[in-house]
Amino acid sequence: MLLLLALACTDADKHPPASLHQMSLRLLQDFDLPEAEEQAREMAAWLDGQIDEAPDGWYLENLAQTDVSDYEHSPNADWAEVLGAGVPALVGGTTAAYAQASTEADQSFADPRTYIKWSRDITAGSRDGFLSDREPMSTWNQIEKSGPFGIVIPYGMYKDFRWVNDMFIARSVVPEEGWADDGENGIIVGFTIEIWFDRGDAVVWYNASWTEIATIIGDAFPLDAQLKAFIDGTHDYFEGTEAHVLGED
């Protein structure tokens, strides 16, 4: 989350390929539909050709309310402030190992420094059904994210998973605002699409997120700094999960 991260020195690209935002958005919108399978394969093929030369992240276009009208979200979103970033990474392990980690009840391994709590309950499907039979799985997540000056933001998040052949994808939605006790720092909306697939020597993991954050410093936190911090925090999430998958945490 943007306000909870130090300013980053991320090598980000403000000008992603024109198709990246649309590919990411379509996969988010059509996650439950049969069309998502072809879209996931298209995304995987594109990433496979880009990953070795990819920057730390790309800045995506802002969302509009009509882009996510099918999803539960706060009515207070300022859509001009719902910022997006697409972050790719090569990580060790296997797709199956990341799927296994996705079923665990305690997800705080993703970044133990900042996740005071990240508990996950499976609400539809099952662990064995997801891992063994590759059935869809839905989860509800309760998160408490810490940051500077003792700020802690609690919020809930839906996260759903499905397989497409040997890859799997996930969609996350923050349905309600979450606020720190000070009432000045919080998350308004959040939408994420992720994909994992093996390419032989590593796992390709891509995360496209759009988030609106309220901070006490407001406009003093410039747009570029927010996006770079967002991208840097996503890499922390990748690294923490990779360490857990590899047994290094």
Stockholm file with secondary structure:
# STOCKHOLM 1.0

chainA/1-249         MLLLLALACTDADKHPPASLHQMSLRLLQDFDLPEAEEQAREMAAWLDGQIDEAPDGWYLENLAQTDVSDYEHSPNADWAEVLGAGVPALVGGTTAAYAQASTEADQSFADPRTYIKWSRDITAGSRDGFLSDREPMSTWNQIEKSGPFGIVIPYGMYKDFRWVNDMFIARSVVPEEGWADDGENGIIVGFTIEIWFDRGDAVVWYNASWTEIATIIGDAFPLDAQLKAFIDGTHDYFEGTEAHVLGED
#=GR chainA/1-249 SS CGGGSCCCCCCEESSCCHHHHHHHHHHHHTTTSTHHHHHHHHHHHHHHHHGGGCCSEEEECCCCGGGGTTSCCCTTCCGGGCEEEEEEEEESSCHHHHHHHHTCSBCGGGCTTTEEEEEEEEEESCHHHHHHSCCCEEEEEEEEEECGGGCEEEEEEEEEEEEETTEEEEEEEECSCEECTTSSSEEEEEEEEEEEEECSSSEEEEEEEEEEEECTTGGGSCHHHHHHHHHHHHHHHHHHHHHHHTTCC
#=GC SS_cons         CGGGSCCCCCCEESSCCHHHHHHHHHHHHTTTSTHHHHHHHHHHHHHHHHGGGCCSEEEECCCCGGGGTTSCCCTTCCGGGCEEEEEEEEESSCHHHHHHHHTCSBCGGGCTTTEEEEEEEEEESCHHHHHHSCCCEEEEEEEEEECGGGCEEEEEEEEEEEEETTEEEEEEEECSCEECTTSSSEEEEEEEEEEEEECSSSEEEEEEEEEEEECTTGGGSCHHHHHHHHHHHHHHHHHHHHHHHTTCC
//
